Amino acid sequence: MTNDEECTAGPVQIEVPVDSGQTKEQNQLLLLALKFKQSLTNDCLEDIMKILNVVGGSDSACRTKYSVYKAFDDTKDIMKICYVCEQCCNIMSAELDQVHCVQCNITYDKASRFTNNFFIYLSLEDQIKNLLRMPGITDELIGRQTETSTSLSDICDGFLYQKALSGSETALQTLSLTFSCDGVPVFKKSPCSIWPLFCTINELPLKTRQDNVLLCGLWFRDEKPHMRSFLKPFIDECVDLQDSGFTWENDKGVSVNTKAIPLILMSDSVARPLIQNFKQFNGEYGCSYCLHEGKVVEKGRGFTRVPRVPRSVTLRKFWKAHEWYMWLFYYSLPVLKGVLPEPLLNHWSKIVKGVSLLLGENITREQITESEALLTDFVKDMEVFYGEANLSYNVHLCLHLPRSVVNWGPLWTHSAFVFESYNAKLLDMNKNTQGVALQIVKMFWLQKALPFYG
């Protein structure tokens, strides 16, 4: 056949035998992936399914969104709804259609308004098992150093990490966890917020652990969670995982017993005292890292905490974390030169260099010592240049950054950014005002069912 004949020839018909059952399942997976990637509404999803059934035959896809979700939704196997007593804040026992508080000796129907105070807990063990079964994950688990390294490049190089897992020979024998909990407003004109409880596995490479965040709990209410109750299922399970571990089968069919230990809490200064059952950060002896008493001084209205290319400095109160990052490490020194007096510019340069040293990919002990000296001088001179009223808790925390790197590796290895980005993802999973917590949990777990999406 000549080139001209090829161009004028009609469409080539290729018949490929297809297993209809398998094709339908594949279609449903693709539909879910499309929904999550493009944030499609349920109505849009059902319209696409109707088109598929018209074009490809009546059995090309499910007919309703509920059928699609049901095909991949196995949250009932790992999810537990925990009802909290509004009087004593203890978790109530649930049986059939009723819940009972042993402490108060009160029984409610699950349909009662008194049972609206609940949170959702997802099994940590089952989620870790699912993650370990994913192709390539066990190969990515990094080996631990048994001797003191000359530099720090990840969490596993930290002093406290090595101390806690010194008896573990391989990453598959004992895993360690970083967990985080913080509140996120759901609606603009409502006090309701979600408090997700996240976990990551420290032994995975940074990119892999960022892409595989585990959701262990979700609180949704117009008030902050009762941490004693909200964290109880997580604490109980972590005790079991640390003492007994869990057994799973690797890709070679070999049974492996693995233990898991929660090591690091990542939280901001507002949520951390709630989780630790500790005094608020601005109270007397409010620092959870040291025994500094603190001091109350008068101050005006003040401003809140002080990194995309940053917008105008006149809009700095609207800057996001990345804009502040870019300002601190790239723009502030050249921009402020000639604006700030030389002593103040030199003072500011100490925190720029002091923090940048702690963000390196391979941090030496000498760099930590240098950073510690710079940050100590910065905090000392803060009162001299700006007055005692500006010697805030955030400034004080600079003194603890070098020790944090010694214990847990570079600052970026235990940053809250990954958890904050997942907060935004959870909010995108909420499409209406009813059943917010259950809706988010189901959408989160459906995404985990898509290996090419997660």
ABEGO torsion letter per residue (X at the ends): XBAAAAAABBBBBBBBBBBAAAAAAAAAAAAAAAAAAAGBBAAAAAAAAAAAAAAAEAAABBABAAAAAAAABAAAAABBBBBBBAAAGBBBBBBEABBBBAAAGBBBBAABAAAABBBBBBBAAAAAAAAAABBGAAAABBBBBABBBABBABAAABAAAAAAAAABABAAABBBBBBBBBBBBABAABABBBBBBBBBBAABBAAAAAABBBBABBBBBABBBBAAAAAAAAAAAAAAAAAAEBBBBBAAGBBBBBBBBBABBBBBAAAAAAAAGBBBAABBGABAABABAEBBBBBBAEBBBXXXBBBBAAAAAABBAAAAAAAAAAAAAAAABGABBAAAAAAAAAAAAAAAAAABABBBAAAAAAAAAAAAAAAAAAAAAAEAAABBAAAAAAAAAAAAAAAAEBAAABBAAAAAAAAAAAAAABABABGAAAAAAAAAAAAAABAAAX
